[in-house]
């Protein structure tokens, strides 16, 4: 299936999803908001990929929301353009915003980790997107900007909810209130990005090495780890301990552990089954 905004390669358990509109700085068009969750949900549901690497092309990672999303020119606008009564128009707007939020939450919802490789500008809606991923990596020229405040609006697709849980709240507030840029080195110091690479080529090479290492582990154990960390972020320690106890009771089976022990004894790399496809509906 062809996509307007993305290119996809899959190899050895790693799905590489690339934003592919470099001449337009990979802005988030109406097609972007349809295609991203379709791609991520399909990869997650199929169980083929063990890791997703989300990267971009050109000078900038992503310049944020495209104007067409606001105007609704392609049927994915946020203005409720076909509705004239104010209450109904506002209700439609709310659901459109929830739709955009859910598109990015697909990264968080995916059964496998999503690693993002960021070069150049990561602006506005792109910050919403990368904060929904598991890990972020950057080239030395990368920078981040909560652009919404600079155009007279409040960020509403995830940055204000996720960023304060990734970096100190006071810093997140300052960035959100001022719209200032934060460079890659500062982002690394604060923990927003895991590592800074010299350039885009080194960035992609480094992130793929990390992805390959994750892909070599038990997919079920990685899935459980992601689900548990996500749950723990939003719940108390007591609730989170109860969650992992319930998870282990249902999902932990000794096959992968035994394969790890056998592989170590036999001096080889362990071989694990993929997660396998999900069956949704009947």
RACOR-V331680 format. One line per field, one symbol per residue. ss: DSSP state (a for helix, b for strand, c for the rest). psi: psi as a letter, one per 20 degrees, with the letter a starting at -180 (. if undefined). Layout:
# RACOR-V331680
ss=???
psi=???
This chain:
# RACOR-V331680
ss=cccccbbbbbbccbbbbbbccaaacccbcaaaaaaaaaaaaaaaaaccccbbbbbccccccbccbcaaaaaccccccccccccccaaaaaaaaaaaaaaaaaaaaaaaacccbbbbbbccbbbcaaaaaaacccbbbbbcccbbbcaaaaacccccccaaaaaaacccaaaaaaaaaaccbbbaaaaaaaccccbbbccaaaaaaaaaaaaaaaacccaaaaaaaaaaaaaaacccaaaaaaaaaaaaaaacccaaaaaaaaaaaacccccccccccccccc
psi=pqqhiqqpqpplippooppkmhhjkkqnrhhghggghggghggghhjgqiqppoarqahqgpjbpqhhhhikhkjkrkilhiphpgghghghgghgghggghghihghhqhqqoppopqbpopdhhggghiirgqpqqrhjqqqpnhghijkrppjjhghhhgiihrpghgggghhhhjqqprgghhghijhqhqpqgagghgggghhggghgghirohghgghgghgggghhjrrgghhhhghghghhgioqighghhggggghjkrqqpqqrhrqqopb.
